[in-house]
Amino acid sequence: MDFLTSSTHLHIATWVIALVLFFVAALASKSKGIHMALRLFYILIIITGGALFIEGMDYHMGMQYGIKFLLGILVIGMMEMVLVRQAKNKPTTVFWVLFAIFLFAVLFMGFKLPMGENFLA
């Protein structure tokens, strides 16, 4: 297994685990520990995503990978906003909608770009 494939799989594994933790934390009433573990996965997602972004320069598609990186940061931001506002008993509807939109966009780009899994072919 080459480095590109293993780093892509590591990135996918980190965001899948993070999404599971996010939904568990969003549904649990007392989720302080889960929220802290999720923040660790945010860091891992950013590190592995940054590594893939740098590798993406070899495909001469830096701008598209940059947009995907930005969308990924926005997904993480919306996840955090939902959990923090939920803990403060503030409305979260707008942030759930933005989370869904950004998540769809980043998944679409991730699977469409050359380093992604070819689910859309």
C-alpha positions, 0 to 999 in steps of 0.5 A: 500500500503506497503512502497516498492510499494509506493517508487517504484511508487514514483521513476517511477513517478520522472523519467517519469516526468524527461524524459518529462522535458528533452525532452521539454528542449531539444526541447525548445530554451530557457529552463533555467527554465525547465532545473533547474526544471529537475535538481531538479528531478535528485536529487529526482531520485537519492534519490528514487533510492538510497532508492530502492538500499538499499531495494534491498539488502534484495533480495541478488541482491546488485550487480545487483541493484548497476549496475542499480544505476550506469546506472541511474547515467549515464542516468542523466549524458547524459541528462545533457551533451545533454542539456549543449552542446546544449546550447553551440551549440556544437555537441550532437549526441554521447551523444544522442546515449549514452543516448538512450543506457543507458536508454534502459539498465536501463529500462531493468534492472529496469523492470527485477529485483524483485522490478520492475513492471513485464512488461517483463513477 
